[in-house]
Amino acid sequence: MPSTASPFAERLHGHLEPTKNGSVYVKPQDMEWKPSQFEGVQIKVLYENKEAGELTCLLKWAPGATLPFHKHPEIEQSWVLEGSFSDHDGIARAGEYVYRIPGSLHETHSAEGCVILAIYRKPNVFRDSAGYDANS
């Protein structure tokens, strides 16, 4: 007989208490920008799980900075906070959002400079490295 389990089979019951230290508050304004391995691109890491390959960060691009040709092994999500950046498919300006599908390839450029919030499920793969680590 087919399973009739609800997608909400796990429900919260009884007396509930919040998880102590279950929320991690990050203050990007108190963090220093660090160099990435790419000229003109700096980073503030907001969340990272190296084992899973997950990374949420702020990236600050100098005017004219280009991120070399790379592959997105999983979805990449970017929200532009300041300025703009572009690739062969279009341009994302302040307040706009773009995502890259798994397996996609491109080069990205920022003519005017930008600050973006980027969310990665796996690090970008470049010709000789992966991710944004300055030591790569």
DRENTORKOL-3810 file (N, C-alpha, C; in nm, 4 decimals):
REM DRENTORKOL-3810
@n.u->0.0850; n.v->-0.1180; n.w->0.0000; ca.u->0.0000; ca.v->0.0000; ca.w->0.0000; c.u->0.0892; c.v->0.1239; c.w->0.0000
@n.u->0.0626; n.v->0.2231; n.w->-0.0865; ca.u->0.1455; ca.v->0.3431; ca.w->-0.0926; c.u->0.1410; c.v->0.4208; c.w->0.0383
@n.u->0.2519; n.v->0.4885; n.w->0.0671; ca.u->0.2612; ca.v->0.5693; ca.w->0.1883; c.u->0.1688; c.v->0.6896; c.w->0.1775
@n.u->0.0968; n.v->0.7154; n.w->0.2831; ca.u->0.0091; ca.v->0.8329; ca.w->0.2867; c.u->0.0631; c.v->0.9353; c.w->0.3852
@n.u->0.1929; n.v->0.9230; n.w->0.4184; ca.u->0.2544; ca.v->1.0157; ca.w->0.5137; c.u->0.2491; c.v->1.1579; c.w->0.4592
@n.u->0.2074; n.v->1.2466; n.w->0.5414; ca.u->0.2005; ca.v->1.3881; ca.w->0.5061; c.u->0.3413; c.v->1.4456; c.w->0.4994
@n.u->0.3639; n.v->1.5459; n.w->0.4149; ca.u->0.4940; ca.v->1.6115; ca.w->0.4169; c.u->0.5179; c.v->1.6826; c.w->0.5500
@n.u->0.4133; n.v->1.6937; n.w->0.6289; ca.u->0.4236; ca.v->1.7555; ca.w->0.7609; c.u->0.4137; c.v->1.6495; c.w->0.8706
@n.u->0.4665; n.v->1.5297; n.w->0.8420; ca.u->0.4571; ca.v->1.4203; ca.w->0.9381; c.u->0.5246; c.v->1.4561; c.w->1.0701
@n.u->0.6338; n.v->1.5328; n.w->1.0621; ca.u->0.6996; ca.v->1.5756; ca.w->1.1851; c.u->0.6353; c.v->1.7061; c.w->1.2293
@n.u->0.5651; n.v->1.7019; n.w->1.3390; ca.u->0.4964; ca.v->1.8192; ca.w->1.3924; c.u->0.5509; c.v->1.8509; c.w->1.5306
@n.u->0.5374; n.v->1.9749; n.w->1.5701; ca.u->0.5784; ca.v->2.0151; ca.w->1.7043; c.u->0.4637; c.v->1.9905; c.w->1.8005
@n.u->0.4939; n.v->1.9226; n.w->1.9108; ca.u->0.3924; ca.v->1.8895; ca.w->2.0103; c.u->0.4423; c.v->1.9236; c.w->2.1494
@n.u->0.3507; n.v->1.9391; n.w->2.2408; ca.u->0.3843; ca.v->1.9571; ca.w->2.3818; c.u->0.4494; c.v->2.0916; c.w->2.4108
@n.u->0.5132; n.v->2.0988; n.w->2.5275; ca.u->0.5793; ca.v->2.2208; ca.w->2.5725; c.u->0.7069; c.v->2.2419; c.w->2.4915
@n.u->0.7240; n.v->2.3609; n.w->2.4360; ca.u->0.8393; ca.v->2.3905; ca.w->2.3524; c.u->0.9263; c.v->2.4975; c.w->2.4176
@n.u->1.0566; n.v->2.4812; n.w->2.4046; ca.u->1.1542; ca.v->2.5775; ca.w->2.4533; c.u->1.2456; c.v->2.6152; c.w->2.3379
@n.u->1.2849; n.v->2.7417; n.w->2.3281; ca.u->1.3792; ca.v->2.7787; ca.w->2.2222; c.u->1.5152; c.v->2.7132; c.w->2.2444
@n.u->1.5850; n.v->2.6854; n.w->2.1367; ca.u->1.7182; ca.v->2.6261; ca.w->2.1440; c.u->1.8177; c.v->2.7324; c.w->2.1866
@n.u->1.8843; n.v->2.7106; n.w->2.2986; ca.u->1.9855; ca.v->2.8043; ca.w->2.3453; c.u->2.0982; c.v->2.8092; c.w->2.2436
@n.u->2.1378; n.v->2.9293; n.w->2.2055; ca.u->2.2428; ca.v->2.9526; ca.w->2.1057; c.u->2.2062; c.v->2.8955; c.w->1.9679
@n.u->2.0784; n.v->2.8848; n.w->1.9386; ca.u->2.0337; ca.v->2.8347; ca.w->1.8091; c.u->2.0338; c.v->2.9414; c.w->1.7002
@n.u->2.0473; n.v->3.0670; n.w->1.7398; ca.u->2.0562; ca.v->3.1769; ca.w->1.6437; c.u->2.1940; c.v->3.2400; c.w->1.6553
@n.u->2.2575; n.v->3.2629; n.w->1.5417; ca.u->2.3887; ca.v->3.3269; ca.w->1.5395; c.u->2.3726; c.v->3.4618; c.w->1.4708
@n.u->2.3946; n.v->3.5677; n.w->1.5447; ca.u->2.3815; ca.v->3.7026; ca.w->1.4909; c.u->2.5177; c.v->3.7507; c.w->1.4419
@n.u->2.5217; n.v->3.8006; n.w->1.3199; ca.u->2.6451; ca.v->3.8459; ca.w->1.2568; c.u->2.6318; c.v->3.9952; c.w->1.2288
@n.u->2.7362; n.v->4.0709; n.w->1.2575; ca.u->2.7349; ca.v->4.2157; ca.w->1.2354; c.u->2.8393; c.v->4.2516; c.w->1.1294
@n.u->2.7998; n.v->4.2460; n.w->1.0014; ca.u->2.8949; ca.v->4.2750; ca.w->0.8938; c.u->2.9611; c.v->4.4118; c.w->0.9063
@n.u->2.8886; n.v->4.5100; n.w->0.9630; ca.u->2.9443; ca.v->4.6440; ca.w->0.9755; c.u->3.0662; c.v->4.6461; c.w->1.0674
@n.u->3.0808; n.v->4.5456; n.w->1.1530; ca.u->3.1954; ca.v->4.5377; ca.w->1.2439; c.u->3.3087; c.v->4.4509; c.w->1.1889
@n.u->3.2887; n.v->4.3918; n.w->1.0730; ca.u->3.3892; ca.v->4.3039; ca.w->1.0132; c.u->3.4763; c.v->4.3832; c.w->0.9152
@n.u->3.6020; n.v->4.3411; n.w->0.9010; ca.u->3.6927; ca.v->4.4012; ca.w->0.8042; c.u->3.6771; c.v->4.3310; c.w->0.6699
@n.u->3.6879; n.v->4.4063; n.w->0.5615; ca.u->3.6939; ca.v->4.3461; ca.w->0.4293; c.u->3.8273; c.v->4.2748; c.w->0.4166
@n.u->3.8261; n.v->4.1526; n.w->0.3623; ca.u->3.9488; ca.v->4.0755; ca.w->0.3425; c.u->3.9697; c.v->4.0540; c.w->0.1931
@n.u->4.0949; n.v->4.0429; n.w->0.1513; ca.u->4.1184; ca.v->4.0193; ca.w->0.0087; c.u->4.0720; c.v->3.8793; c.w->-0.0310
@n.u->4.0246; n.v->3.8670; n.w->-0.1523; ca.u->3.9967; ca.v->3.7355; ca.w->-0.2092; c.u->4.1154; c.v->3.7015; c.w->-0.2986
@n.u->4.1095; n.v->3.5892; n.w->-0.3669; ca.u->4.2171; ca.v->3.5536; ca.w->-0.4582; c.u->4.2109; c.v->3.6330; c.w->-0.5887
@n.u->4.1074; n.v->3.7151; n.w->-0.6052; ca.u->4.0874; ca.v->3.7879; ca.w->-0.7296; c.u->4.1093; c.v->3.9371; c.w->-0.7090
@n.u->4.1903; n.v->3.9958; n.w->-0.7953; ca.u->4.2207; ca.v->4.1376; ca.w->-0.7862; c.u->4.0934; c.v->4.2202; c.w->-0.7966
@n.u->4.0776; n.v->4.3142; n.w->-0.7017; ca.u->3.9626; ca.v->4.4032; ca.w->-0.7033; c.u->3.8385; c.v->4.3475; c.w->-0.6383
@n.u->3.8463; n.v->4.2268; n.w->-0.5790; ca.u->3.7300; ca.v->4.1666; ca.w->-0.5127; c.u->3.7662; c.v->4.1350; c.w->-0.3676
@n.u->3.6922; n.v->4.1960; n.w->-0.2739; ca.u->3.7110; ca.v->4.1718; ca.w->-0.1312; c.u->3.5903; c.v->4.0974; c.w->-0.0760
@n.u->3.6080; n.v->4.0348; n.w->0.0416; ca.u->3.5041; ca.v->3.9471; ca.w->0.0954; c.u->3.4860; c.v->3.9656; c.w->0.2465
@n.u->3.3623; n.v->3.9493; n.w->0.2905; ca.u->3.3263; ca.v->3.9335; ca.w->0.4313; c.u->3.2453; c.v->3.8049; c.w->0.4376
@n.u->3.2965; n.v->3.7042; n.w->0.5074; ca.u->3.2272; ca.v->3.5760; ca.w->0.5197; c.u->3.1258; c.v->3.5863; c.w->0.6335
@n.u->2.9989; n.v->3.5684; n.w->0.5999; ca.u->2.8910; ca.v->3.5754; ca.w->0.6985; c.u->2.8584; c.v->3.4383; c.w->0.7556
@n.u->2.8669; n.v->3.3358; n.w->0.6713; ca.u->2.8397; ca.v->3.1971; ca.w->0.7121; c.u->2.9222; c.v->3.1063; c.w->0.6233
@n.u->2.9810; n.v->3.0019; n.w->0.6842; ca.u->3.0534; ca.v->2.9044; ca.w->0.6038; c.u->3.0474; c.v->2.7674; c.w->0.6692
@n.u->3.0186; n.v->2.6681; n.w->0.5866; ca.u->3.0265; ca.v->2.5278; ca.w->0.6260; c.u->3.1167; c.v->2.4616; c.w->0.5226
@n.u->3.2464; n.v->2.4561; n.w->0.5526; ca.u->3.3440; ca.v->2.4062; ca.w->0.4544; c.u->3.3165; c.v->2.2627; c.w->0.4140
@n.u->3.2740; n.v->2.1791; n.w->0.5084; ca.u->3.2477; ca.v->2.0380; ca.w->0.4772; c.u->3.1382; c.v->2.0238; c.w->0.3721
@n.u->3.0347; n.v->2.1059; n.w->0.3815; ca.u->2.9235; ca.v->2.0998; ca.w->0.2865; c.u->2.9493; c.v->2.1868; c.w->0.1634
@n.u->3.0473; n.v->2.2781; n.w->0.1723; ca.u->3.0755; ca.v->2.3687; ca.w->0.0611; c.u->2.9885; c.v->2.4929; c.w->0.0606
@n.u->2.9125; n.v->2.5149; n.w->0.1680; ca.u->2.8199; ca.v->2.6282; ca.w->0.1737; c.u->2.8922; c.v->2.7567; c.w->0.2152
@n.u->2.8524; n.v->2.8669; n.w->0.1543; ca.u->2.9115; ca.v->2.9964; ca.w->0.1875; c.u->2.8101; c.v->3.1061; c.w->0.1607
@n.u->2.7934; n.v->3.1941; n.w->0.2578; ca.u->2.7180; ca.v->3.3174; ca.w->0.2402; c.u->2.8142; c.v->3.4300; c.w->0.2714
@n.u->2.8258; n.v->3.5250; n.w->0.1790; ca.u->2.9262; ca.v->3.6296; ca.w->0.1972; c.u->2.8818; c.v->3.7596; c.w->0.1320
@n.u->2.9496; n.v->3.8651; n.w->0.1720; ca.u->2.9412; ca.v->3.9920; ca.w->0.1022; c.u->3.0652; c.v->4.0015; c.w->0.0160
@n.u->3.0483; n.v->4.0404; n.w->-0.1088; ca.u->3.1602; ca.v->4.0620; ca.w->-0.2001; c.u->3.1586; c.v->4.2077; c.w->-0.2433
@n.u->3.2744; n.v->4.2725; n.w->-0.2309; ca.u->3.2889; ca.v->4.4129; ca.w->-0.2706; c.u->3.3825; c.v->4.4167; c.w->-0.3908
@n.u->3.3287; n.v->4.4611; n.w->-0.5027; ca.u->3.4036; ca.v->4.4676; ca.w->-0.6283; c.u->3.4454; c.v->4.6109; c.w->-0.6554
@n.u->3.5724; n.v->4.6313; n.w->-0.6858; ca.u->3.6205; ca.v->4.7621; ca.w->-0.7281; c.u->3.5691; c.v->4.7899; c.w->-0.8696
@n.u->3.5558; n.v->4.9177; n.w->-0.9065; ca.u->3.5173; ca.v->4.9480; ca.w->-1.0444; c.u->3.6142; c.v->4.8827; c.w->-1.1436
@n.u->3.5587; n.v->4.8160; n.w->-1.2437; ca.u->3.6387; ca.v->4.7495; ca.w->-1.3457; c.u->3.6814; c.v->4.6080; c.w->-1.3119
@n.u->3.6468; n.v->4.5591; n.w->-1.1928; ca.u->3.6867; ca.v->4.4233; ca.w->-1.1532; c.u->3.6139; c.v->4.3186; c.w->-1.2372
@n.u->3.6868; n.v->4.2112; n.w->-1.2672; ca.u->3.6309; ca.v->4.0993; ca.w->-1.3434; c.u->3.6610; c.v->3.9698; c.w->-1.2694
@n.u->3.5584; n.v->3.8881; n.w->-1.2549; ca.u->3.5765; ca.v->3.7544; ca.w->-1.1997; c.u->3.5983; c.v->3.6620; c.w->-1.3186
@n.u->3.7119; n.v->3.5910; n.w->-1.3226; ca.u->3.7423; ca.v->3.5116; ca.w->-1.4416; c.u->3.6402; c.v->3.4006; c.w->-1.4671
@n.u->3.6441; n.v->3.3481; n.w->-1.5873; ca.u->3.5545; ca.v->3.2419; ca.w->-1.6311; c.u->3.5497; c.v->3.1316; c.w->-1.5256
@n.u->3.4273; n.v->3.0891; n.w->-1.4895; ca.u->3.4108; ca.v->2.9878; ca.w->-1.3857; c.u->3.2793; c.v->2.9119; c.w->-1.4035
@n.u->3.2701; n.v->2.8025; n.w->-1.3297; ca.u->3.1516; ca.v->2.7152; ca.w->-1.3328; c.u->3.0829; c.v->2.7189; c.w->-1.1966
@n.u->2.9503; n.v->2.7114; n.w->-1.2004; ca.u->2.8691; ca.v->2.7020; ca.w->-1.0791; c.u->2.8230; c.v->2.5573; c.w->-1.0633
@n.u->2.8859; n.v->2.4798; n.w->-0.9734; ca.u->2.8462; ca.v->2.3395; ca.w->-0.9590; c.u->2.7058; c.v->2.3233; c.w->-0.8997
@n.u->2.6626; n.v->2.4223; n.w->-0.8229; ca.u->2.5274; ca.v->2.4265; ca.w->-0.7657; c.u->2.4732; c.v->2.5671; c.w->-0.7889
@n.u->2.3501; n.v->2.5903; n.w->-0.7454; ca.u->2.2908; ca.v->2.7226; ca.w->-0.7617; c.u->2.3741; c.v->2.8277; c.w->-0.6872
@n.u->2.3870; n.v->2.9434; n.w->-0.7476; ca.u->2.4455; ca.v->3.0613; ca.w->-0.6833; c.u->2.3387; c.v->3.1678; c.w->-0.6833
@n.u->2.3201; n.v->3.2345; n.w->-0.5694; ca.u->2.2221; ca.v->3.3417; ca.w->-0.5585; c.u->2.2937; c.v->3.4704; c.w->-0.5208
@n.u->2.2626; n.v->3.5797; n.w->-0.5893; ca.u->2.3266; ca.v->3.7081; ca.w->-0.5613; c.u->2.2228; c.v->3.8188; c.w->-0.5564
@n.u->2.2320; n.v->3.9006; n.w->-0.4536; ca.u->2.1474; ca.v->4.0190; ca.w->-0.4404; c.u->2.2413; c.v->4.1390; c.w->-0.4398
@n.u->2.2196; n.v->4.2323; n.w->-0.5309; ca.u->2.3064; ca.v->4.3487; ca.w->-0.5447; c.u->2.2617; c.v->4.4559; c.w->-0.4454
@n.u->2.3517; n.v->4.4914; n.w->-0.3546; ca.u->2.3219; ca.v->4.5925; ca.w->-0.2533; c.u->2.3605; c.v->4.7328; c.w->-0.3001
@n.u->2.4730; n.v->4.7418; n.w->-0.3721; ca.u->2.5222; ca.v->4.8697; ca.w->-0.4248; c.u->2.5825; c.v->4.8449; c.w->-0.5623
@n.u->2.5746; n.v->4.9428; n.w->-0.6515; ca.u->2.6387; ca.v->4.9338; ca.w->-0.7819; c.u->2.5704; c.v->4.8347; c.w->-0.8744
@n.u->2.6523; n.v->4.7694; n.w->-0.9590; ca.u->2.5980; ca.v->4.6710; ca.w->-1.0526; c.u->2.7072; c.v->4.5761; c.w->-1.0981
@n.u->2.6663; n.v->4.4582; n.w->-1.1451; ca.u->2.7586; ca.v->4.3661; ca.w->-1.2094; c.u->2.6853; c.v->4.2920; c.w->-1.3190
@n.u->2.7629; n.v->4.2371; n.w->-1.4146; ca.u->2.7008; ca.v->4.1835; ca.w->-1.5348; c.u->2.7762; c.v->4.0624; c.w->-1.5876
@n.u->2.7085; n.v->3.9910; n.w->-1.6773; ca.u->2.7712; ca.v->3.8844; ca.w->-1.7553; c.u->2.7061; c.v->3.8854; c.w->-1.8938
@n.u->2.7285; n.v->3.7817; n.w->-1.9720; ca.u->2.6767; ca.v->3.7753; ca.w->-2.1086; c.u->2.5239; c.v->3.7734; c.w->-2.1163
@n.u->2.4565; n.v->3.7394; n.w->-2.0066; ca.u->2.3103; ca.v->3.7320; ca.w->-2.0065; c.u->2.2416; c.v->3.8615; c.w->-1.9653
@n.u->2.3151; n.v->3.9526; n.w->-1.8980; ca.u->2.2499; ca.v->4.0754; ca.w->-1.8542; c.u->2.3262; c.v->4.1465; c.w->-1.7456
@n.u->2.2559; n.v->4.2411; n.w->-1.6809; ca.u->2.3138; ca.v->4.3227; ca.w->-1.5749; c.u->2.2184; c.v->4.3246; c.w->-1.4562
@n.u->2.2748; n.v->4.3172; n.w->-1.3348; ca.u->2.1963; ca.v->4.3284; ca.w->-1.2117; c.u->2.2418; c.v->4.4548; c.w->-1.1405
@n.u->2.1455; n.v->4.5402; n.w->-1.1085; ca.u->2.1738; ca.v->4.6682; ca.w->-1.0429; c.u->2.1274; c.v->4.6641; c.w->-0.8971
@n.u->2.1647; n.v->4.7673; n.w->-0.8210; ca.u->2.1288; ca.v->4.7757; ca.w->-0.6795; c.u->1.9807; c.v->4.7452; c.w->-0.6599
@n.u->1.9525; n.v->4.6558; n.w->-0.5656; ca.u->1.8149; ca.v->4.6163; ca.w->-0.5362; c.u->1.7664; c.v->4.4993; c.w->-0.6180
@n.u->1.8475; n.v->4.4521; n.w->-0.7122; ca.u->1.8061; ca.v->4.3410; ca.w->-0.7980; c.u->1.8760; c.v->4.2109; c.w->-0.7568
@n.u->1.8217; n.v->4.1016; n.w->-0.8045; ca.u->1.8638; ca.v->3.9662; ca.w->-0.7665; c.u->1.8875; c.v->3.8850; c.w->-0.8929
@n.u->1.9887; n.v->3.8010; n.w->-0.8900; ca.u->2.0154; ca.v->3.7101; ca.w->-1.0009; c.u->2.0596; c.v->3.5763; c.w->-0.9428
@n.u->2.0209; n.v->3.4671; n.w->-1.0080; ca.u->2.0758; ca.v->3.3376; ca.w->-0.9674; c.u->2.1300; c.v->3.2664; c.w->-1.0888
@n.u->2.2298; n.v->3.1819; n.w->-1.0633; ca.u->2.2933; ca.v->3.1045; ca.w->-1.1693; c.u->2.2565; c.v->2.9584; c.w->-1.1487
@n.u->2.2164; n.v->2.8926; n.w->-1.2566; ca.u->2.1719; ca.v->2.7536; ca.w->-1.2471; c.u->2.2922; c.v->2.6605; c.w->-1.2336
@n.u->2.2732; n.v->2.5464; n.w->-1.1690; ca.u->2.3825; ca.v->2.4498; ca.w->-1.1549; c.u->2.4400; c.v->2.4112; c.w->-1.2901
@n.u->2.5726; n.v->2.4089; n.w->-1.2972; ca.u->2.6420; ca.v->2.3706; ca.w->-1.4188; c.u->2.6695; c.v->2.4851; c.w->-1.5143
@n.u->2.6173; n.v->2.6051; n.w->-1.4839; ca.u->2.6371; ca.v->2.7177; ca.w->-1.5752; c.u->2.7799; c.v->2.7710; c.w->-1.5691
@n.u->2.8233; n.v->2.8294; n.w->-1.6814; ca.u->2.9573; ca.v->2.8846; ca.w->-1.6977; c.u->2.9471; c.v->3.0304; c.w->-1.7408
@n.u->3.0340; n.v->3.1155; n.w->-1.6855; ca.u->3.0367; ca.v->3.2555; ca.w->-1.7288; c.u->3.1555; c.v->3.3292; c.w->-1.6684
@n.u->3.1733; n.v->3.4542; n.w->-1.7128; ca.u->3.2670; ca.v->3.5492; ca.w->-1.6549; c.u->3.1825; c.v->3.6673; c.w->-1.6103
@n.u->3.2168; n.v->3.7274; n.w->-1.4960; ca.u->3.1364; ca.v->3.8371; ca.w->-1.4430; c.u->3.2223; c.v->3.9626; c.w->-1.4302
@n.u->3.1603; n.v->4.0781; n.w->-1.4538; ca.u->3.2327; ca.v->4.2048; ca.w->-1.4540; c.u->3.1495; c.v->4.3122; c.w->-1.3835
@n.u->3.2185; n.v->4.4062; n.w->-1.3189; ca.u->3.1496; ca.v->4.5211; ca.w->-1.2607; c.u->3.2172; c.v->4.6493; c.w->-1.3095
@n.u->3.1529; n.v->4.7191; n.w->-1.4004; ca.u->3.2080; ca.v->4.8424; ca.w->-1.4564; c.u->3.2193; c.v->4.9520; c.w->-1.3503
@n.u->3.1155; n.v->4.9660; n.w->-1.2654; ca.u->3.1116; ca.v->5.0750; ca.w->-1.1676; c.u->3.1488; c.v->5.0321; c.w->-1.0266
@n.u->3.1725; n.v->4.9027; n.w->-1.0058; ca.u->3.1930; ca.v->4.8500; ca.w->-0.8709; c.u->3.0600; c.v->4.8098; c.w->-0.8113
@n.u->3.0641; n.v->4.7236; n.w->-0.7097; ca.u->2.9395; ca.v->4.6798; ca.w->-0.6469; c.u->2.9679; c.v->4.6133; c.w->-0.5131
@n.u->2.8622; n.v->4.5978; n.w->-0.4369; ca.u->2.8608; ca.v->4.5129; ca.w->-0.3172; c.u->2.7437; c.v->4.4192; c.w->-0.3362
@n.u->2.7710; n.v->4.2886; n.w->-0.3250; ca.u->2.6644; ca.v->4.1898; ca.w->-0.3407; c.u->2.6624; c.v->4.0940; c.w->-0.2220
@n.u->2.5442; n.v->4.0451; n.w->-0.1908; ca.u->2.5268; ca.v->3.9344; ca.w->-0.0981; c.u->2.5195; c.v->3.8100; c.w->-0.1844
@n.u->2.6135; n.v->3.7175; n.w->-0.1651; ca.u->2.6196; ca.v->3.5965; ca.w->-0.2469; c.u->2.6010; c.v->3.4737; c.w->-0.1593
@n.u->2.5209; n.v->3.3787; n.w->-0.2081; ca.u->2.4919; ca.v->3.2553; ca.w->-0.1354; c.u->2.5274; c.v->3.1378; c.w->-0.2260
@n.u->2.6197; n.v->3.0552; n.w->-0.1784; ca.u->2.6688; ca.v->2.9409; ca.w->-0.2550; c.u->2.6377; c.v->2.8111; c.w->-0.1815
@n.u->2.5933; n.v->2.7104; n.w->-0.2560; ca.u->2.5764; ca.v->2.5754; ca.w->-0.2006; c.u->2.7038; c.v->2.4947; c.w->-0.2189
@n.u->2.7823; n.v->2.5305; n.w->-0.3205; ca.u->2.9146; ca.v->2.4720; ca.w->-0.3469; c.u->3.0013; c.v->2.5838; c.w->-0.4029
@n.u->3.1328; n.v->2.5816; n.w->-0.3797; ca.u->3.2188; ca.v->2.6885; ca.w->-0.4309; c.u->3.2241; c.v->2.6910; c.w->-0.5834
@n.u->3.2383; n.v->2.8118; n.w->-0.6391; ca.u->3.2627; ca.v->2.8261; ca.w->-0.7821; c.u->3.3917; c.v->2.7523; c.w->-0.8182
@n.u->3.3964; n.v->2.6984; n.w->-0.9389; ca.u->3.5150; ca.v->2.6273; ca.w->-0.9858; c.u->3.5803; c.v->2.7120; c.w->-1.0948
@n.u->3.7052; n.v->2.7523; n.w->-1.0686; ca.u->3.7828; ca.v->2.8309; ca.w->-1.1639; c.u->3.8848; c.v->2.7390; c.w->-1.2296
@n.u->3.9588; n.v->2.7900; n.w->-1.3240; ca.u->4.0559; ca.v->2.7077; ca.w->-1.3976; c.u->4.1547; c.v->2.6377; c.w->-1.3031
@n.u->4.2058; n.v->2.7118; n.w->-1.2029; ca.u->4.3093; ca.v->2.6558; ca.w->-1.1160; c.u->4.2717; c.v->2.6534; c.w->-0.9682
@n.u->4.1468; n.v->2.6813; n.w->-0.9352; ca.u->4.1084; ca.v->2.6888; ca.w->-0.7943; c.u->3.9571; c.v->2.6792; c.w->-0.7800
@n.u->3.9130; n.v->2.6855; n.w->-0.6543; ca.u->3.7698; ca.v->2.6906; ca.w->-0.6245; c.u->3.7474; c.v->2.7870; c.w->-0.5099
@n.u->3.6358; n.v->2.8571; n.w->-0.5111; ca.u->3.6021; ca.v->2.9485; ca.w->-0.4044; c.u->3.6749; c.v->3.0811; c.w->-0.4117
@n.u->3.6730; n.v->3.1563; n.w->-0.2990; ca.u->3.7290; ca.v->3.2907; ca.w->-0.2942; c.u->3.8473; c.v->3.3032; c.w->-0.2005
@n.u->3.8961; n.v->3.1923; n.w->-0.1466; ca.u->4.0058; ca.v->3.1956; ca.w->-0.0508; c.u->4.1285; c.v->3.2609; c.w->-0.1135
@n.u->4.1825; n.v->3.3619; n.w->-0.0455; ca.u->4.2995; ca.v->3.4340; ca.w->-0.0976; c.u->4.4219; c.v->3.3423; c.w->-0.1068
@n.u->4.4211; n.v->3.2311; n.w->-0.0342; ca.u->4.5349; ca.v->3.1395; ca.w->-0.0349; c.u->4.5191; c.v->3.0279; c.w->-0.1373
@n.u->4.4126; n.v->3.0334; n.w->-0.2182; ca.u->4.3893; ca.v->2.9277; ca.w->-0.3167; c.u->4.4887; c.v->2.9345; c.w->-0.4306
END
